[in-house]
């Protein structure tokens, strides 16, 4: 496939919408990188372009590296996935009387909800909120978790709650059993065998490191900060799409040369459903979590991968074993979801129509229906506008405009049906996809008279 113009325009348009400074993307088929390029800038002030060799923080994609390390240690007979964590670390908490085992940490099923240490620390560092917690060593995280007994929500293994702190503990176990700092273990046992020489950790000097940016809702992106994370086994790696292409090659080889095939099989076997249900389950199905990776259906195939974010960097990798293809996409800011760019790139590589992707359908719907609406002879106006992944209806011409959240229920060929949330009651809202679109809300009928301001 040599004509990448449609994919490139897709990426550029989404960058424009969300004002992402820079993006790098690579696609692999088997051992070959079939496409790689950068978009935008790795440094806005110096006007340095993003390239396939630009390095970005990859956030929680790091968790899959940690999972690989744990499985390597198991192959050496140093641990079992069913071992209780308290065998290695002084973890005293037993959710509803059950011990937390290594596989519970790997699958985010400890029974504890997210305790948001990373959110607090990262936002504090960037000056956008949060607070410092003083968690500097594995022992600090063990104590942090030991104090959360009354926050337990389920028995271990029952329910998925994404828990960064759990992967910190896994990094501590890797350090204890290998005798190496986590970063050194990853370099020696994962990066070096794969030839990932351009990969390191937050806070290190790396060639062509992208300047991280905070991208506010309005105004220009502002340079952010990059500092080391404690232990780092939950999200501290920095890499390029070309290095991640080598990592994807390992997964497409069923773990070789890092893991035995049976370990690979365990890593990619779904263990627990992720409690997010797609509005339209086809062609992208609901996701489940395996060991440091998520798994879902994608155009009748299996899509395995993971995303990452440290606020000022966002990332996603994915691979489809049946087709022997994979994608890595990295950005130096938070904006358009990297998972969606990754899915679009894979669909393009597979020859599947992008317009069948659920988020592309929603974007097309938004372009058609968002805007300013008016009643007969412009006696009253309302605006349909995006808000945090949903749609808001703002009814004007009142002392205080009424703002109503709309949840999309059904999208047909000729109309979109929403449900308005109005205190203790709900109300159906319909947008007829005509030219111009018509909005039926409560007792009113409105027609679109203009785009969003």
Secondary structure as the mmCIF struct_conf table of DSSP 4:
data_model
#
loop_
_struct_conf.conf_type_id
_struct_conf.id
_struct_conf.beg_label_comp_id
_struct_conf.beg_label_asym_id
_struct_conf.beg_label_seq_id
_struct_conf.end_label_comp_id
_struct_conf.end_label_asym_id
_struct_conf.end_label_seq_id
HELX_RH_AL_P HELX_RH_AL_P1 UNK A 5 UNK A 18
TURN_TY1_P TURN_TY1_P1 UNK A 19 UNK A 19
BEND BEND1 UNK A 21 UNK A 21
STRN STRN1 UNK A 22 UNK A 29
TURN_TY1_P TURN_TY1_P2 UNK A 30 UNK A 31
STRN STRN2 UNK A 32 UNK A 43
TURN_TY1_P TURN_TY1_P3 UNK A 44 UNK A 47
STRN STRN3 UNK A 48 UNK A 49
HELX_LH_PP_P HELX_LH_PP_P1 UNK A 50 UNK A 50
TURN_TY1_P TURN_TY1_P4 UNK A 52 UNK A 53
STRN STRN4 UNK A 55 UNK A 55
STRN STRN5 UNK A 56 UNK A 57
HELX_RH_3T_P HELX_RH_3T_P1 UNK A 59 UNK A 61
HELX_RH_AL_P HELX_RH_AL_P2 UNK A 62 UNK A 75
TURN_TY1_P TURN_TY1_P5 UNK A 76 UNK A 77
BEND BEND2 UNK A 78 UNK A 78
TURN_TY1_P TURN_TY1_P6 UNK A 81 UNK A 82
BEND BEND3 UNK A 83 UNK A 83
STRN STRN6 UNK A 84 UNK A 84
HELX_RH_3T_P HELX_RH_3T_P2 UNK A 85 UNK A 87
TURN_TY1_P TURN_TY1_P7 UNK A 88 UNK A 88
BEND BEND4 UNK A 89 UNK A 89
HELX_RH_3T_P HELX_RH_3T_P3 UNK A 95 UNK A 97
STRN STRN7 UNK A 101 UNK A 101
HELX_RH_AL_P HELX_RH_AL_P3 UNK A 102 UNK A 107
TURN_TY1_P TURN_TY1_P8 UNK A 108 UNK A 108
BEND BEND5 UNK A 110 UNK A 111
STRN STRN8 UNK A 112 UNK A 112
HELX_LH_PP_P HELX_LH_PP_P2 UNK A 113 UNK A 114
HELX_RH_AL_P HELX_RH_AL_P4 UNK A 117 UNK A 126
TURN_TY1_P TURN_TY1_P9 UNK A 127 UNK A 127
BEND BEND6 UNK A 128 UNK A 129
BEND BEND7 UNK A 137 UNK A 137
HELX_RH_AL_P HELX_RH_AL_P5 UNK A 138 UNK A 146
TURN_TY1_P TURN_TY1_P10 UNK A 147 UNK A 148
HELX_RH_3T_P HELX_RH_3T_P4 UNK A 149 UNK A 151
STRN STRN9 UNK A 152 UNK A 152
BEND BEND8 UNK A 154 UNK A 154
TURN_TY1_P TURN_TY1_P11 UNK A 156 UNK A 158
BEND BEND9 UNK A 159 UNK A 159
HELX_RH_AL_P HELX_RH_AL_P6 UNK A 164 UNK A 178
BEND BEND10 UNK A 179 UNK A 180
HELX_RH_AL_P HELX_RH_AL_P7 UNK A 182 UNK A 186
HELX_RH_PI_P HELX_RH_PI_P1 UNK A 187 UNK A 191
HELX_RH_AL_P HELX_RH_AL_P8 UNK A 192 UNK A 194
TURN_TY1_P TURN_TY1_P12 UNK A 195 UNK A 195
TURN_TY1_P TURN_TY1_P13 UNK A 197 UNK A 198
STRN STRN10 UNK A 200 UNK A 201
TURN_TY1_P TURN_TY1_P14 UNK A 202 UNK A 203
BEND BEND11 UNK A 204 UNK A 204
TURN_TY1_P TURN_TY1_P15 UNK A 207 UNK A 208
STRN STRN11 UNK A 209 UNK A 209
HELX_LH_PP_P HELX_LH_PP_P3 UNK A 210 UNK A 212
STRN STRN12 UNK A 213 UNK A 214
BEND BEND12 UNK A 217 UNK A 219
STRN STRN13 UNK A 222 UNK A 223
HELX_LH_PP_P HELX_LH_PP_P4 UNK A 228 UNK A 229
BEND BEND13 UNK A 230 UNK A 231
TURN_TY1_P TURN_TY1_P16 UNK A 233 UNK A 235
STRN STRN14 UNK A 237 UNK A 239
HELX_RH_AL_P HELX_RH_AL_P9 UNK A 241 UNK A 252
TURN_TY1_P TURN_TY1_P17 UNK A 253 UNK A 258
BEND BEND14 UNK A 259 UNK A 259
HELX_RH_AL_P HELX_RH_AL_P10 UNK A 261 UNK A 268
BEND BEND15 UNK A 269 UNK A 269
STRN STRN15 UNK A 272 UNK A 273
BEND BEND16 UNK A 275 UNK A 275
BEND BEND17 UNK A 279 UNK A 280
BEND BEND18 UNK A 282 UNK A 283
STRN STRN16 UNK A 284 UNK A 284
HELX_LH_PP_P HELX_LH_PP_P5 UNK A 285 UNK A 287
STRN STRN17 UNK A 288 UNK A 289
BEND BEND19 UNK A 291 UNK A 293
STRN STRN18 UNK A 294 UNK A 298
TURN_TY1_P TURN_TY1_P18 UNK A 299 UNK A 300
STRN STRN19 UNK A 301 UNK A 309
BEND BEND20 UNK A 311 UNK A 312
STRN STRN20 UNK A 314 UNK A 320
TURN_TY1_P TURN_TY1_P19 UNK A 321 UNK A 324
STRN STRN21 UNK A 325 UNK A 331
BEND BEND21 UNK A 332 UNK A 334
BEND BEND22 UNK A 336 UNK A 336
HELX_RH_AL_P HELX_RH_AL_P11 UNK A 338 UNK A 350
TURN_TY1_P TURN_TY1_P20 UNK A 351 UNK A 351
HELX_RH_3T_P HELX_RH_3T_P5 UNK A 354 UNK A 356
BEND BEND23 UNK A 357 UNK A 357
HELX_RH_AL_P HELX_RH_AL_P12 UNK A 358 UNK A 369
STRN STRN22 UNK A 371 UNK A 374
HELX_RH_3T_P HELX_RH_3T_P6 UNK A 376 UNK A 378
BEND BEND24 UNK A 379 UNK A 380
STRN STRN23 UNK A 381 UNK A 387
TURN_TY1_P TURN_TY1_P21 UNK A 388 UNK A 389
STRN STRN24 UNK A 390 UNK A 395
BEND BEND25 UNK A 397 UNK A 400
STRN STRN25 UNK A 402 UNK A 411
BEND BEND26 UNK A 413 UNK A 414
STRN STRN26 UNK A 415 UNK A 422
TURN_TY1_P TURN_TY1_P22 UNK A 423 UNK A 424
STRN STRN27 UNK A 425 UNK A 432
BEND BEND27 UNK A 434 UNK A 436
STRN STRN28 UNK A 438 UNK A 441
TURN_TY1_P TURN_TY1_P23 UNK A 442 UNK A 443
STRN STRN29 UNK A 444 UNK A 450
#
